């Protein structure tokens, strides 16, 4: 799963809500070091349609088959954008993997008893933020305090319209998928992650990490992406 010409591939990384694409830097560096071509989408997180359009623009610029990766709400974006003919495989990282007609709003409507509730503040002008004082504990518990504080203070407003955006046709029904479950996640309950990954028929790995596992533990995230690259190349 390391470097070598046999495993070189193209990867597009899609971030989720409240953050931007810079959180992928550690994963990006590992993949680049191993010889892969990597692009990072900067979603506006204003609506699902806008974010799918932003992702499709990046896909259009890539050569050949792409492994499309999404974290958190980015999983919704790749579930819709992944229907693009260039996409060979999907990788979900502590992400939503909705079915047809589902949205983030639908998936989080009835949390299981005792599950942590993300500290989302009431919408302001159609946009959401996480409570800064609770951001570290809920989103980034395994990052150092300074890094978690930076993420809390540089939050990207997440559009209510993005949460309400529903999937027309889930790409995981026609494309192979991989899923990394973050077992200490306090934003998307691990049980929900397991249920979505099972429904999608994903190849699953579990990592002990927070919702920000893609920032705190880039190595296992990159390794799973490379597994998807290798499998997509074998199918090619």
C-alpha positions in Angstrom: 0.0 0.0 0.0 3.0 2.3 0.0 4.6 4.0 -3.0 5.7 2.4 -6.3 4.3 2.8 -9.7 1.7 0.1 -9.3 -0.2 2.0 -6.6 0.1 5.5 -8.0 -3.3 7.1 -8.4 -5.4 10.3 -8.3 -7.1 11.3 -5.1 -9.6 14.1 -4.5 -10.2 15.1 -0.8 -13.4 16.7 0.3 -13.8 18.4 3.8 -16.9 18.6 5.9 -18.8 21.3 7.8 -17.2 23.9 10.1 -13.7 23.4 8.6 -11.9 24.0 5.3 -9.6 21.8 3.2 -6.4 22.6 5.1 -7.2 19.9 7.6 -6.2 17.4 5.0 -2.6 18.6 4.9 -1.2 15.6 6.8 -3.0 13.1 4.6 -2.1 15.0 1.5 1.6 15.0 2.4 1.7 11.2 2.9 -0.1 10.5 -0.4 2.1 12.9 -2.3 5.2 11.4 -0.8 4.0 8.0 -2.0 3.7 9.3 -5.6 0.0 10.0 -5.8 -1.7 13.0 -7.4 -3.8 14.8 -4.9 -6.3 17.6 -5.1 -8.2 19.3 -2.2 -11.7 20.7 -2.7 -12.6 23.9 -0.9 -16.3 23.6 -0.5 -18.3 26.7 0.3 -20.6 24.6 2.5 -23.5 26.8 1.5 -25.7 24.1 0.0 -25.3 20.5 -1.1 -25.7 21.6 -4.8 -23.0 24.3 -4.5 -20.6 21.8 -2.8 -21.2 19.0 -5.3 -20.6 21.6 -8.1 -17.3 22.6 -6.4 -16.3 19.0 -6.2 -17.2 18.3 -9.8 -15.1 21.2 -11.0 -12.0 19.6 -9.3 -12.9 16.2 -10.7 -13.1 17.6 -14.2 -9.5 18.9 -13.8 -8.1 15.4 -13.0 -6.6 12.8 -15.3 -8.0 9.3 -15.3 -9.8 7.4 -12.5 -10.2 9.2 -9.1 -10.6 7.9 -5.6 -13.0 10.4 -4.0 -12.6 10.9 -0.2 -15.0 12.7 2.2 -14.9 13.6 5.9 -18.1 14.2 7.9 -20.5 16.2 5.7 -18.0 15.7 2.9 -19.4 12.1 2.8 -22.8 13.5 1.6 -21.0 15.5 -1.0 -19.0 12.5 -2.4 -22.2 10.3 -2.2 -23.7 12.7 -4.8 -20.6 13.8 -6.7 -19.3 10.3 -6.8 -21.6 9.4 -9.6 -19.2 11.3 -11.9 -17.7 8.9 -14.5 -14.2 9.7 -13.4 -14.8 8.3 -9.8 -13.6 4.8 -9.4 -14.0 4.4 -5.6 -15.2 6.3 -2.5 -13.6 6.6 0.9 -15.6 7.8 3.9 -13.7 9.1 6.9 -16.0 9.4 10.0 -18.5 10.6 7.4 -22.2 10.6 6.5 -23.1 8.0 3.8 -26.7 8.8 3.0 -29.1 6.8 0.9 -31.4 8.2 -1.8 -33.6 11.1 -0.4 -31.5 11.3 2.9 -29.8 14.5 4.2 -27.7 15.3 7.2 -30.8 16.7 8.8 -32.6 13.4 8.3 -29.6 11.3 9.6 -29.2 13.3 12.8 -32.9 13.8 13.6 -33.2 11.0 16.1 -29.9 10.5 18.0 -29.7 7.2 19.9 -30.3 7.5 23.7 -27.1 8.6 25.5 -25.3 9.6 22.3 -23.3 12.8 22.6 -25.1 15.8 21.0 -22.9 18.0 18.8 -22.8 21.6 20.3 -24.4 23.3 17.3 -25.6 26.8 18.1 -28.9 28.1 16.8 -28.7 29.2 13.1 -27.7 32.8 12.5 -28.7 34.1 9.0 -29.1 30.6 7.7 -25.7 29.4 8.9 -24.5 27.2 11.8 -21.4 27.3 14.1 -20.2 25.0 16.9 -20.0 26.4 20.4 -16.3 27.5 20.5 -16.0 26.5 24.2 -17.2 23.0 23.4 -15.5 22.6 20.0 -12.4 20.8 21.2 -14.2 18.2 23.3 -16.8 17.4 20.6 -14.8 17.7 17.4 -11.1 17.5 18.1 -10.5 15.8 21.5 -7.2 14.1 20.3 -5.6 17.3 18.9 -3.4 19.4 21.0 -5.1 22.4 22.7 -3.6 25.0 20.4 -4.6 23.2 17.2 -8.1 22.6 18.5 -8.4 26.2 19.5 -7.3 27.3 16.0 -10.0 25.1 14.4 -12.6 26.5 16.7 -11.6 30.1 16.0 -11.4 29.6 12.2 -14.8 27.8 11.8 -16.4 28.0 8.3 -20.1 28.9 8.6 -22.1 25.8 7.6 -25.3 26.5 5.7 -28.6 25.1 6.9 -29.3 24.5 3.2 -26.3 22.1 3.1 -27.7 20.1 6.0 -31.0 19.8 4.3 -29.6 18.8 0.9 -30.9 15.4 -0.1 -29.1 12.7 -2.2 -30.6 11.9 -5.6 -28.7 8.8 -6.3 -26.1 7.4 -3.8 -22.8 6.7 -5.6 -22.0 3.8 -3.2 -24.7 1.8 -4.8 -22.6 1.6 -8.0 -19.0 2.2 -6.8 -16.9 0.3 -4.3 -16.4 2.1 -1.0 -14.1 2.1 2.1 -15.0 3.5 5.5 -12.9 4.6 8.5 -14.9 4.5 11.7 -13.6 6.9 14.4 -14.4 5.0 17.6 -14.1 8.1 19.9 -16.2 10.4 17.7 -18.5 12.7 19.6 -20.0 14.4 16.5 -21.2 11.3 14.5 -21.8 8.4 16.9 -19.6 5.4 16.0 -22.7 3.2 16.0 -24.2 5.4 13.3 -20.9 5.2 11.3 -20.9 1.4 11.5 -24.6 1.3 10.4 -24.0 3.6 7.4 -20.8 1.7 6.3 -22.6 -1.6 6.6 -25.5 -0.4 4.5 -23.1 0.9 1.9 -21.3 -2.4 1.8 -18.0 -0.6 2.6 -14.7 -2.2 3.5 -14.3 -1.0 7.1 -11.4 -0.1 9.4 -11.8 1.2 12.9 -9.4 3.8 14.4 -9.4 5.1 17.9 -9.7 8.8 17.2 -11.9 11.8 17.5 -14.1 13.3 14.7 -10.9 15.1 13.6 -9.2 11.7 13.0 -8.1 12.8 9.5 -6.1 15.6 11.2 -4.9 13.7 14.3 -4.0 10.4 12.6 -3.3 11.0 8.9 -1.3 7.7 8.5 -4.2 5.2 8.9 -6.5 7.6 6.8 -3.9 7.7 4.0 -3.4 3.9 4.3 -7.1 3.3 3.7 -7.1 5.6 0.7 -4.1 3.7 -0.7 -6.1 0.5 -0.2 -8.9 1.9 -2.3 -6.4 3.1 -5.0 -4.9 -0.4 -5.2 -8.3 -2.0 -5.5 -9.5 0.5 -8.1 -6.3 -0.2 -10.1 -6.8 -3.9 -9.9 -10.3 -3.4 -11.4 -9.0 -1.1 -14.1 
